[in-house]
Amino acid sequence: MDDRAFTKLTDYLKQIPAIEGSIGHGADDEGRWWVKFTINIEHPLAWQTVQELGHVLNYLSVNERLPTSFQPVSPPPYMNGGPDEFLSWVIESHDPEFRPGTCAKWLEGRLPNPVSDLEQWGME
């Protein structure tokens, strides 16, 4: 899969206030893809970000789920360090027909809009 296929999704994820740092991506030979990034766990929207992404990507509808999963990933904590340094998050697609740009469109339609505006996140 060409890097350009990820542009819309990675550009969108970079706008989410709690997501920091670089965003990695890749795909296997069958066309299933992944995107990996860090959520700043000290950010006031960290857990709301996890909840929003988990809802859309893992459990949008009981009857019609997206062919994606959103989950934490980490190297062994006992060999490295705590979640503030080594916890990452990954979005994986389980269907090669579901492209990264399509994933971005689903997120755009369901996350706060505009996603970079802290007021739209309903912070108290």
Backbone torsions as a table, in degrees:
resi	resn	phi	psi	omega
1	MET	NA	132.6	-178.9
2	ASP	-69.6	144.6	178.5
3	ASP	-55.9	-31.9	-179.0
4	ARG	-62.5	-24.3	179.2
5	ALA	-65.2	-21.3	-177.2
6	PHE	-95.4	-9.9	-171.9
7	THR	-56.1	-50.4	-177.1
8	LYS	-60.3	-43.8	-178.7
9	LEU	-69.8	-47.0	-178.9
10	THR	-66.5	-38.3	176.2
11	ASP	-62.0	-38.7	178.7
12	TYR	-67.4	-47.6	-178.7
13	LEU	-60.4	-35.4	178.9
14	LYS	-62.6	-22.0	-179.6
15	GLN	-81.7	-18.2	-179.0
16	ILE	-70.2	122.5	-170.6
17	PRO	-54.7	-35.7	-175.9
18	ALA	-84.6	-11.0	179.7
19	ILE	-85.3	130.1	-176.7
20	GLU	-130.6	159.0	172.7
21	GLY	79.4	-167.5	-178.2
22	SER	-77.4	158.2	178.6
23	ILE	-120.5	117.9	178.1
24	GLY	-91.5	160.2	178.4
25	HIS	-157.2	162.5	178.0
26	GLY	-174.9	177.6	179.8
27	ALA	-150.9	153.7	175.8
28	ASP	-92.5	-179.5	-177.0
29	ASP	-65.3	-23.1	179.2
30	GLU	-87.6	-3.4	178.3
31	GLY	94.3	2.3	173.7
32	ARG	-76.4	134.7	-172.5
33	TRP	-121.5	168.7	177.1
34	TRP	-146.8	154.4	174.2
35	VAL	-134.2	132.2	-176.3
36	LYS	-124.8	136.6	-176.5
37	PHE	-154.8	174.3	-179.8
38	THR	-114.3	138.3	171.2
39	ILE	-108.0	126.0	178.1
40	ASN	-68.1	107.1	-174.6
41	ILE	-70.4	-9.9	175.8
42	GLU	-90.5	-10.9	-179.2
43	HIS	-69.3	139.8	-179.5
44	PRO	-60.3	-21.0	179.6
45	LEU	-100.8	9.7	-175.3
46	ALA	-55.2	-54.7	-175.1
47	TRP	-75.7	-27.6	174.1
48	GLN	-67.8	-37.1	175.8
49	THR	-61.3	-46.4	177.9
50	VAL	-59.9	-44.5	-178.7
51	GLN	-64.3	-45.1	180.0
52	GLU	-62.8	-48.5	-179.8
53	LEU	-65.3	-40.9	178.1
54	GLY	-61.4	-39.9	179.3
55	HIS	-63.4	-52.3	-175.6
56	VAL	-68.5	-45.4	-171.2
57	LEU	-85.5	-25.4	-177.2
58	ASN	-107.3	-28.3	-167.1
59	TYR	-153.2	44.2	-178.0
60	LEU	-60.1	-41.3	-179.2
61	SER	-146.2	142.6	178.6
62	VAL	-63.2	-37.9	-175.1
63	ASN	-89.9	-30.3	-177.0
64	GLU	-132.5	91.4	179.2
65	ARG	-89.9	148.3	173.6
66	LEU	-69.4	153.6	179.8
67	PRO	-83.0	48.7	-176.8
68	THR	-132.4	163.2	168.9
69	SER	-138.6	147.3	177.8
70	PHE	-125.4	124.6	-175.2
71	GLN	-156.3	160.2	175.5
72	PRO	-79.5	151.0	173.7
73	VAL	-138.4	146.3	-177.3
74	SER	-156.7	146.6	167.6
75	PRO	-72.8	170.8	-179.2
76	PRO	-57.5	120.0	-178.2
77	PRO	-59.5	-33.8	-177.7
78	TYR	-69.8	-13.7	179.1
79	MET	-104.5	-11.7	-171.8
80	ASN	-126.5	-75.1	-176.4
81	GLY	170.6	-169.7	-173.6
82	GLY	-81.7	180.0	-174.8
83	PRO	-65.8	-25.8	179.4
84	ASP	-65.8	-20.7	179.5
85	GLU	-108.9	-32.7	-167.3
86	PHE	-123.3	-0.8	178.2
87	LEU	-84.5	126.8	175.8
88	SER	-123.7	170.5	-179.6
89	TRP	-128.6	144.9	-178.7
90	VAL	-132.0	138.8	168.9
91	ILE	-106.1	126.6	178.5
92	GLU	-122.3	140.8	173.9
93	SER	-102.7	135.5	-179.7
94	HIS	-102.6	1.5	-178.2
95	ASP	-130.9	116.6	-178.7
96	PRO	-61.1	-19.3	178.5
97	GLU	-78.0	-19.0	179.4
98	PHE	-90.0	104.2	-172.4
99	ARG	-88.3	158.8	178.7
100	PRO	-57.1	-38.0	178.3
101	GLY	-64.4	-34.7	176.4
102	THR	-67.3	-39.7	176.3
103	CYS	-60.0	-43.9	178.3
104	ALA	-59.1	-41.2	179.1
105	LYS	-63.1	-40.4	177.4
106	TRP	-63.5	-42.2	179.0
107	LEU	-66.6	-44.0	179.3
108	GLU	-57.3	-36.7	-177.4
109	GLY	-79.0	-10.6	-173.5
110	ARG	-127.6	-20.4	176.6
111	LEU	-85.8	166.6	178.4
112	PRO	-50.8	146.6	-175.0
113	ASN	-131.4	122.1	-3.6
114	PRO	-72.8	145.2	-172.0
115	VAL	-64.5	-25.0	-179.3
116	SER	-82.2	-11.6	-177.8
117	ASP	-83.6	109.7	-178.0
118	LEU	-57.0	-33.4	179.7
119	GLU	-64.5	-30.2	180.0
120	GLN	-71.5	-17.4	179.8
121	TRP	-82.3	-5.1	177.4
122	GLY	69.8	33.6	177.9
123	MET	-65.3	143.1	177.5
124	GLU	-100.8	NA	NA
